[in-house]
Amino acid sequence: MSIPRALAIFLILTLGAPFLNAQAPTPIPVATPLVQPPTTVVAPIAPGAPAAQPTPPTPAAPRPLPVLPPSAPLVNFQIGAGNERENLSTAIQIVIVMTLLTLSPTLIMLMTSFTRIVIVLGFVRTALGVPSAPANQLLIGLSLFLTFFIMAPVYEQIQKEALTPYFNEQIGSSEAMERAVEPIRQFMLRQTRPGEIDFFLEIAGMGPTEVKDLPLRVVLPAFVVSELRTAFQMGFLIFIPFLVIDFLVASTLMSMGMMMMPPTIVALPLKLLLFVLVDGWQLVVRSLVTSFSG
């Protein structure tokens, strides 16, 4: 190929390229067809026919409660046959019984021989010099049994004159209470000094009163004070022999020059020996029982 011809082809290609690019057709993009899902055709529901709803279960009807007639009482609580004469109401009787059960320890201690017995036995233990023997439980138990022994005639009289007729429905509750209090009242009057009764009559503002007309509010404190006085007198008499032993032991140790020796160590065996030799418990119990026989 000659040079002019090659130059001519180069010029044609260089100069004719813009025209070739301008006339070239622009490619049209082809849209990809979309795949439509299958359409479900729903049949129209008629407006006059609503959809049926599930029916809830019908609750069972409650059983009717038995209706009592208006005249019949709902609660009927009765104690006794209902024909008792001159008796207190049932509620008052229950209150009185519960009160007596609550105050029974106090009544046993103050209205019987228990006060004098327990005080005297306590003095015996102190005079011996052994504050823990016998124990408190033993002293109280012995005092209770001695109290039951001494008060047995009084209890038998109460059983015969008050409780038995009341249980047999021969007397009312008020009369039974009066009959039950009278034997205890007579026992307290026998053991009470006249000076103590006059003292409490004066404090109560009452003049000279017959013994049968003395109220229980005067007899009871007079009896307690009189029992305390008698118990302390008996305790003083019990202390005398043991006090003599203490004096003799202390004088003997002092004369022997044994001043550092505690007298109680020597006196305690001697007091126990004396108490056992003379049968001290029997003497004390006999003195207590016979002191209530007058």
C-alpha positions in Angstrom: 0.0 0.0 0.0 1.2 3.4 -0.9 1.7 6.2 1.6 -1.0 8.5 0.2 -3.6 5.8 0.3 -2.8 4.8 3.9 -3.0 8.5 4.9 -6.3 8.8 3.3 -7.7 5.9 5.3 -6.4 7.3 8.5 -8.0 10.7 7.9 -11.3 9.1 7.0 -11.4 7.0 10.2 -10.3 10.0 12.3 -12.7 12.5 10.9 -15.7 10.2 10.3 -15.8 8.6 13.8 -18.1 11.3 15.4 -20.6 10.9 12.6 -20.6 7.1 13.0 -21.2 7.4 16.8 -24.1 9.9 16.3 -25.9 7.7 13.9 -25.6 4.5 15.9 -29.0 3.4 17.3 -29.4 3.5 21.1 -30.4 0.0 22.4 -33.9 0.0 24.1 -33.9 -1.9 27.3 -36.4 -4.7 27.3 -38.5 -5.0 30.5 -38.6 -8.4 32.1 -42.2 -9.5 32.6 -43.2 -9.9 36.3 -44.7 -13.2 37.4 -48.1 -12.5 39.0 -49.2 -14.8 41.9 -52.4 -16.8 41.3 -55.4 -14.7 42.4 -57.9 -16.4 44.7 -61.4 -15.5 44.0 -63.5 -15.2 47.1 -67.2 -15.6 46.7 -69.1 -12.6 48.1 -71.1 -13.2 51.3 -74.6 -12.2 51.3 -75.3 -9.3 53.7 -78.3 -11.0 55.2 -76.5 -14.2 56.3 -74.0 -13.4 59.1 -71.3 -16.0 60.0 -72.4 -18.5 62.7 -70.6 -17.9 66.1 -69.8 -20.9 68.4 -72.4 -21.2 71.2 -70.9 -21.0 74.8 -71.8 -23.9 77.2 -74.8 -23.1 79.4 -73.8 -23.0 83.2 -75.6 -25.5 85.4 -78.3 -24.0 87.5 -77.4 -23.9 91.3 -79.2 -26.2 93.5 -81.8 -24.4 95.6 -81.0 -24.2 99.3 -83.7 -25.6 101.6 -85.7 -22.7 103.0 -86.7 -23.1 106.6 -90.1 -21.9 107.7 -90.0 -18.5 109.4 -91.1 -19.9 112.7 -88.3 -22.5 113.0 -85.1 -21.1 114.9 -81.8 -21.4 113.1 -79.8 -22.3 116.3 -81.2 -23.9 119.4 -78.7 -24.2 122.3 -80.1 -25.2 125.7 -78.4 -26.3 128.9 -80.6 -28.1 131.4 -84.3 -29.0 131.2 -85.5 -25.4 131.3 -87.6 -25.9 134.4 -85.0 -24.9 137.0 -86.3 -22.7 139.9 -84.7 -19.5 141.0 -81.5 -20.1 139.0 -79.2 -17.6 137.5 -79.0 -17.5 133.7 -76.7 -19.9 131.9 -74.3 -17.1 130.8 -73.9 -15.8 134.3 -73.3 -19.3 135.7 -70.6 -19.9 133.1 -68.9 -16.6 134.0 -69.0 -17.4 137.7 -67.5 -20.9 137.1 -64.7 -19.5 134.9 -64.0 -16.8 137.6 -63.8 -19.4 140.3 -61.4 -21.6 138.3 -59.2 -18.5 137.7 -59.2 -17.5 141.3 -59.0 -21.0 142.8 -55.2 -20.8 143.7 -55.8 -17.5 145.5 -58.8 -18.9 147.3 -56.9 -22.0 148.4 -54.1 -19.9 149.7 -56.1 -17.2 151.5 -59.3 -19.0 152.7 -57.8 -22.2 153.9 -54.9 -23.4 156.2 -52.4 -23.2 153.4 -51.0 -19.8 154.4 -49.9 -20.8 157.9 -48.5 -24.2 156.8 -46.3 -22.9 154.0 -44.9 -20.1 156.1 -44.0 -22.4 159.0 -42.4 -25.0 156.8 -40.3 -22.2 155.2 -39.2 -21.1 158.7 -38.1 -24.6 159.5 -35.9 -24.8 156.4 -34.3 -21.4 157.2 -33.7 -22.3 160.8 -31.9 -25.5 159.7 -29.5 -23.4 157.5 -30.3 -25.3 154.3 -32.2 -22.8 152.1 -32.4 -25.3 149.1 -33.4 -28.5 151.0 -36.2 -29.4 150.9 -37.0 -27.7 147.5 -39.8 -25.2 147.0 -41.9 -27.7 145.0 -41.7 -30.2 147.9 -42.7 -27.7 150.5 -45.7 -26.5 148.4 -46.8 -30.0 147.7 -46.6 -31.0 151.4 -48.5 -27.8 152.3 -51.2 -28.6 149.8 -51.7 -32.2 151.1 -51.8 -31.0 154.7 -54.4 -28.3 153.6 -56.6 -31.0 152.1 -56.3 -33.1 155.2 -57.2 -30.2 157.5 -60.0 -28.9 155.3 -61.6 -32.3 154.7 -64.4 -31.8 157.2 -65.2 -28.5 155.7 -65.3 -29.9 152.2 -67.6 -32.8 153.3 -70.0 -30.3 154.8 -70.1 -28.3 151.6 -70.7 -31.5 149.6 -73.5 -32.5 151.9 -75.3 -29.2 152.4 -74.7 -27.4 149.1 -73.5 -29.5 146.1 -75.6 -32.6 146.5 -78.9 -30.8 146.9 -78.0 -28.5 144.0 -77.2 -31.5 141.7 -80.4 -33.1 142.7 -82.3 -29.9 141.7 -83.6 -29.5 145.2 -82.2 -25.9 145.6 -81.3 -23.1 143.3 -77.8 -21.8 142.4 -78.0 -18.8 144.7 -78.9 -20.8 147.7 -76.2 -23.4 146.9 -73.6 -20.6 146.8 -74.7 -19.3 150.2 -74.6 -22.8 151.7 -71.1 -23.5 150.2 -69.6 -20.2 151.6 -71.0 -20.7 155.1 -68.7 -23.6 156.2 -65.6 -21.8 155.0 -66.8 -18.7 156.8 -67.2 -20.5 160.0 -63.7 -22.1 159.7 -62.1 -18.7 159.1 -64.0 -17.2 162.1 -62.7 -20.0 164.4 -59.1 -19.2 163.4 -59.4 -15.4 163.5 -58.6 -13.3 166.6 -61.4 -10.9 167.7 -58.9 -8.0 167.7 -58.4 -8.5 163.9 -62.1 -8.5 163.2 -62.6 -5.3 165.3 -59.8 -3.7 163.4 -61.3 -4.3 160.0 -64.8 -3.4 161.2 -63.4 -0.1 162.3 -61.7 0.5 159.0 -64.9 -0.4 157.1 -66.9 2.1 159.1 -69.1 -0.5 160.7 -70.2 -0.6 164.3 -70.4 -3.6 166.6 -71.8 -6.5 164.5 -73.0 -9.9 165.5 -70.7 -12.8 164.4 -73.4 -14.3 162.2 -73.9 -10.9 160.4 -70.2 -10.3 159.6 -69.7 -9.8 155.9 -67.1 -11.9 154.0 -65.2 -8.7 153.0 -64.4 -8.3 156.7 -63.8 -11.9 157.7 -61.4 -12.7 154.8 -58.7 -10.0 155.4 -59.0 -10.5 159.2 -58.4 -14.2 158.8 -55.3 -13.6 156.5 -53.7 -11.2 158.9 -54.4 -13.5 161.9 -52.8 -16.4 160.0 -49.7 -14.4 159.3 -49.4 -13.5 162.9 -49.8 -17.1 164.1 -47.3 -18.4 161.5 -44.6 -15.9 162.6 -45.1 -16.8 166.2 -44.7 -20.5 165.4 -41.6 -19.7 163.3 -40.1 -17.8 166.3 -40.5 -20.8 168.6 -38.9 -23.1 165.9 -35.9 -20.8 165.6 -35.1 -20.8 169.4 -33.4 -24.3 169.7 -31.4 -23.8 166.5 -30.3 -20.3 167.6 -29.0 -21.8 170.9 -26.9 -24.3 168.9 -25.4 -21.4 166.9 -24.5 -19.5 170.1 -22.8 -22.6 171.6 -20.8 -23.4 168.5 -19.7 -19.8 168.1 -18.6 -19.5 171.8 -16.8 -22.8 171.6 -14.8 -21.8 168.5 -14.0 -18.4 170.0 -12.7 -20.0 173.2 -10.5 -22.4 171.2 -9.0 -19.6 169.2 -10.5 -20.8 166.0 -11.8 -17.4 164.9 -11.3 -18.0 161.2 -13.5 -21.1 161.3 -17.0 -20.3 160.1 -19.5 -21.4 162.8 -22.1 -22.5 160.3 -19.9 -25.3 159.1 -19.8 -26.8 162.6 -23.4 -25.8 163.6 -25.1 -27.3 160.5 -24.4 -31.0 161.2 -25.3 -30.5 164.9 -28.7 -28.9 163.9 -29.4 -31.6 161.5 -28.6 -34.3 164.1 -30.8 -32.6 166.7 -33.7 -32.3 164.2 -33.4 -36.0 163.2 -33.1 -37.2 166.8 -36.2 -35.4 168.0 -38.2 -36.4 164.8 -38.6 -32.8 163.9 -40.8 -33.2 160.8 -43.4 -35.1 162.8 -43.4 -32.5 165.6 -43.8 -29.6 163.1 -46.6 -31.3 161.2 -48.4 -32.3 164.5 -48.1 -28.8 165.8 -49.6 -27.4 162.5 -52.5 -29.8 162.4 -53.4 -29.5 166.1 -53.2 -25.7 165.8 -56.4 -25.7 163.6 -58.4 -28.0 165.9 -59.2 -25.3 168.4 
